[in-house]
Structures are given as structure tokens and as C-alpha cells.
Amino acid sequence: MTGTCKPQLRALSRRSFLISAGSLGIAVTLGSHADLVHGAAMAPAAEGNLRPNAWVTIAAAGTVSIIAPAVEMGQGITTTLPLLVAEELDADWNRVRVVQAPSDAETYGNPGFYGIQLTGGSESTRGYNALLRLVGAQTRMILLAGAAGMLGVPASALETEPHRVVHRPSGRSLDYGEIATHAVFPDPLPQATEADLKSSDRWRYIGSRTIGRIDVPAKVNGAAIFGIDVQLPDMLYGAVLRAPVQDERPESIDDAEARAVPGITHIVAMSYGVGIIGETVEATTRAKDLLNVTWSTTSRVRDYTSQRLLDGYRVLGRDLAQPGVVAYSGGDTEAAIASAATVIEVDYMSDHVAHATMEPMNATALVAGDRVEIWAPTQGPTGTQGFAADVVGTTPDKVKVNTTLVGGGFGRKAEADFIIDAVSLAKVVEGRPVKVIWSREDDIRHDTFRPLEAQHLRVGLDAEGNIVGWRHRIVADSIFARTLPPVFAQAGGHDDVVTEGAKFNYAVPAHQIEYLRQDMGLAIGFWFAVGVGYTRFAIECTVDEIAAARGIDPLALRLELLKDQPRGRAVIETVARMAEWDRARDGRGLGVAYSDAFGSHCAQVAEVSLDRDTGEIRVHKVWCAIDPGVAIQPLHIEAMMMTGITNGTGHALFEQINVVDGQVQEGNFDTYRVIRMSEAPEIEVAVVPTPGSPFGGIGQAGLPPTGPAIANAVAQLTGGLRLRHYPFTPERVKAALDA
């Protein structure tokens, strides 16, 4: 979520939207569709006889090309969004080809993300669905209008079935390709409104369990192109040696040995490191290792030691005299807690975690005068244009971004540092493309980590144990202060991504959320589910602590708190049945957690065991019930829940970045521990949509409940051992057991 242009919110009328016209441009091919068996496929931009708008092209042969505006990171969005167009268009999905959108925020920007091209925040379906359904409906209306002239009947006498316009009284029909080739279309073209959208009982594709993801065949047969796969004629390779401490610069560079490596063409000093350009990856890697650099020692990040800071964050959160920015306030929380019969005070903490995407940071750039072309696995084409333009001294409109498939993003590839590397080095050898691939060590040590944070919760209960007041204080640095300063300033110093998820839909009469920003200098960033990943940890574990204090079942307490939330109650009741909540397990504990983040309701139950001698937790199974509102692709939703739960288990049990005196201690998977296949739990998912509800986000919805469900299961198994610090390492668990 980075960019140089000011964010501008692009409003969508609820009643109507005139689809903008424009050219498709040329998109990078994401994979051949020659081996496709069923369904649409990724393809390069196609020439067509009919371009009714900027999103759809229809060729004479009947092939319909649909723009995919979001970035494919394995979350299936290049199937989901075009499917919405195809649904309203009544296209035959087997004759659809999907084209990755070019870098053009004016046309393809996400209305839910300030109108920029950015994929993240579980915002793609929520942001684009209204627009894309109207695109499909308008295109269908245009085809009906064209067919009416060809058949000599009113458009109102026609209807569509997959890929055909039909006149039932005469039995005549026209293929979409015939209409695209021969029809004369009215001027102006018809507009679509919500009234023109299909009712849910007429959906052919939305809700289907038989439509596969279009990106999968090319990934299976090896044809798919990720950023790391890009090959261009006359290409050079680049690497950058970065300072061990953020924000420091090279003061002296001894590059004699590095320059002697065969194949090295350039070694250049940069403001943030030393760049190496060569004929092969191996040459640049070898030269990088041979550089002898003296770095500055003036960065304030040298004072950054994560464990010491976290201890300070916890103290600050507890000190109620220290004010924070009020992120939310409902009711008189202070008075409610002051008059409470019982007050529960707890602290929850989370360490930094890295993204550790399987495809490390990489980008390829070509600079020619004031023109720049980039091939990259970026989540943010708009930000990529802005930063590349800054490097070259040009304007964003002269930067073309070819977005490839992304081998894992999780927010990391919304950043631009790897883009800046490639463009900076390509500028040195103008006219030749330069490809930069980060090493795994660079990838982890120079990540933009999820914020270090501490949370203090103070909850007042009346004499009957009912919650009367809930105060939630979150101590952490800001992501928006670095990435979107105008948004941060406009919010009065509140970062709603860092505090995301702290506002819940439980029935609490007085609720206040406070954010205490700590500006410590280390660049932090967006990470899978960002704030929700730790705020729901604190909330859901505190709900269990309240249930224990009242002596009631924690699942029953959640149902009580969700008395006016039928969707929330439904997923909790569903997951309880799935897990057989009331059945005792020998040597295993069950824990429950719930989240309503990203517009989707998700409840999970985790079954765990604990080795008391070692402190190791084993998660055997996780049951999940998810209500996404409208379930566009149920099978895909199930897969995304499995992804979130697997990652949620790994980050709760293992993942941890330690910074000492500004230097990251972990550097590869031998020291940065991620979940292994043998440690992944069995997962069972039920998709329980609510007809007529809004489209919810899915990409990150599965992660937030997993960690607290595990922690609550440990508490149930041990008779009350509370784990309040992510990750639950064996050392921490053993120390808690021995305390």
C-alpha cells in the first residue's frame, strides 16, 4: 500500500454507473491456455470486433476477453472477479479468456482502495463486485440492443442464454460473436443500473462448486509466469548489498575483489547500499559477498531491540494516565468500568513476524530515456508507477507495469523497495533490462515486519458477570505514517490498519479503543490480516477469561454476546456441531474463537495436545465455519480458509523476528521458523453463506481466529494456563507451566 500520488476515493453510485470506455492495452501473458480442459483461462489481450467498454472485448469467433483488475497471489481473484462479469453477461465460461489489467488506475482502480490499483486487505471482491456486475449487465444490454437491430425485433422481446441472444417466439438466436461482428449499436450505448442485475435465483456461476481456478492449469504444467521467471533479450542481473541496520549508508566501499569477478559489469554506490550489475545471477551474488563496506552508524534504528521495546510497550499500555488516540468510543466506558463489580485486566503481546513469501522479492526493469517498463510480482501497480517515476525523474504515466503472477504476497509485495532496486540499476545501464532477485537472507532481514505490539484490555463486569465496559489499548508503531502519510494525518494520528479488528460486534454497552503510537524508526508493514491477526487474539482470549471468571461455557458466552447477530451465532453454532463441542477428549483440549473482520463471519474450534515436558503444542485439527455473505466460489473459499488456518497455526506457534541493536537476528528458514507439512493440522471447513448479504472479503478471513482458538484450547486442557504472547514457543509455554 505504497504510492506517490494522493489517494482519491472514487465514489460509485448505488443506482447506476456508466462504464468507461478505453483501450485494453497490452498485458503480460500469465500462462498458455492451450491445455485448458474446462473453464476460462489467462491470456494476452485479445483483438476483438466489439469493445463495449474498457473491461470486455468480444471477438468474431465469440471469444470474450474480460479484464482481471486485481493481482493473482494464489487467492484465486483472477477467477472470482471476471466470473462476476461473465455471470451478468451470460457468457459461456468455457469461451472466456481473462486478461490481467494494465497499469491504469483511472480505468481499473479499486473503488474500495482510493481508486488505485492495489490488491490487499481482503478488499478486491468487496471493492470491485458492484462495478463488475454492472460491467457485465451493461455489456449484455449492448448485445441485446445490437441483436434487436439484426433480428428486427424490440430488445425487450429478446433474452440471453450462455453466449447467445434468443428470440423465443421465432426460435431465432445469435451467437455473441455474430453480434460483435455484424450488429450496429445505438449511440449512446445503454447504461446499466442495479435493477438490471440478475436475482440470485438466476445465477449460473456464482455459488457453483464446479468452476475451477483459471490460474491452476498453467501453474501445474509449468507455463505460468511469475516475476522470478521473466526473461528478456539482452538482460542483465542486479543485486543490492544493504546495510545491516536500516537507514544507514555506505561511507566507504572496497570493491576491488568484487569487480574482479568474471561477468561483473558495474558496481555503484547507492543512497541505501551498494548495487552490483552483471551477466549472471551467480556473478552478482559472488561479487556481493566480496564487497567490503564501512557503513554509517547514525541510524536511530540502532536503538531498536525488540524485546526491550515490547516490555516498554506493555508498561505503557497498563499506564492509563498515558493518553492515546481514541479510535472508537461507544458509551461512557470509564464510568462503566469504575462502577463495575469486577474488573479483569489482561495484557497480550505479539512479536514481529516476516512475510517469508516463497517467491522472494524480485523485479525486472528497462529504462529508455524518460520511459520505464517494469515486469514484477507487485500487489500495487499504482505505487510501482509512482516510485519508478521518482527514481528516473519522469511521470507515472510514462511507467508501464506488467504485473506477473505473484508467488505469495501477504502485503509484502505492496511495497516498492524491490522495484526501486531494479529501476535504479536499470537506469545505470539505460537501454538494457536488469533483473533483481533478492536472496532469502535479504528477504527476511530487510522485510517490513508486522508491527511489534502490546495490548492492554480492561473489562468491567456487573454482579451477574455481564460485561458493562470494555477498554482496549493498543501500543504499536504506525504503518500508514510511512506508507500513506496523508491518510494518517487526516485520521488525526490514528492507524486503522494497526487497530483493525479491535471493534467487534459483541453486545457491549460501553466500548473504547485507544491507539498509542510508538515511533521507533523501524519500517513496519502490512502482513496477512495485519491488525486483526493480533487484536482478535487479545479479544477472543479475553472472552474466554471472562467465561472462566463467570464459570460458564465460553461458546455459550459468545452466543450470548451475539444475541443480535444472527450470522455470528450461525457460524458458532455450526462449528460447534462440526467439532462435537460437548464431547470430551482424552488428553486433548478444545478452544473456540470468532471473528467478523473483512465483512465475513468466521468461527473456529481447535483441538490441541500439549507435551508438558517440552512445552510443545500440537494442533491436531481445526474446524471452521465461514459466512462470506455471498459465496461466489465455495470450493475456493474452503481452500482459502485452509490457507489462513495453516498460516495462522504457524504464526501462533513458531514465527518470530528478533531485532537486537537494529539488526535482525534471523536470516533464513533455519532460524526463521515456519510451519512444516508434518505440523499442519487436519482442517474441516463449512461455508454457510447468508443470501442477500453483502459480498465479504475472504483472502485473510481465515487467519484471525486460529491463534486464539489454539490458546483457548491450551487453557481448557491445562485448567487455566493463559498464553498471552505470540508466538507460543515451547520455551514460553514451559516457563508458563513452571510458573
ABEGO torsion letter per residue (X at the ends): XBBABBBBBBBBBAABBBBBBEBAEBBBBAEBAAABABEBBBBBBBBBABBABAABBBBAAGBBBBBBABBBAGAGAAAAAAAAAAAAAGBBAAABBBBBBBBBAAAABBAABGGBBBBEGGAAAAAAAAAAAAAAAAAAAAAAAAAAAAAGBBAAABBBBBGBBBBAAAGBBBBAAAAAAABBBBOBBBBBBAAABBBAAABAABGBAABBBAAAAAAAAGABBBAAABBBBGBBBBBBBBBABBGBBBABBBAAAAAABBGBABBBBBAAEBBBBBABAAAAAAAAAABBBBBBAABAAAABBAAAAAAAAAAAAABAABBBBBABBBEBAAAAAAABABBBBBBBBBBBBBAGBABBBBBBBBBBEABBBBBBBBABAAAAAAAAAAAAGBBAAABBBBBBBBBEAGGAAABAAAAAAAAAAAAABBGBBBBBBBBAAAAAAABBBBBBBBBBBBBBBBAAGBBABBBBBBBBBBAAAAABAAAAAAAGGBBAAAABGABBABBBABBBBBBBBBBAGBBBBBBBGEAAAAAAAAAAAAAAAAAAAAGBBAAAAAAAAAAABAAAAAAAAAAAAAAGAABBBBGBBBBBBBBABGGBBBBBBBBBBBBAAAGBBBBABBBBBBBAEBBABAAAAAAAAAAAAAAAAAAAAABBBBBBGGBBABABAAABBBBBAAABBBBBBBBBBBBGBBBBBAAAAAAAAAAAAAAAAAAAAAGGBBBABOBBBAAAAAAAAAX
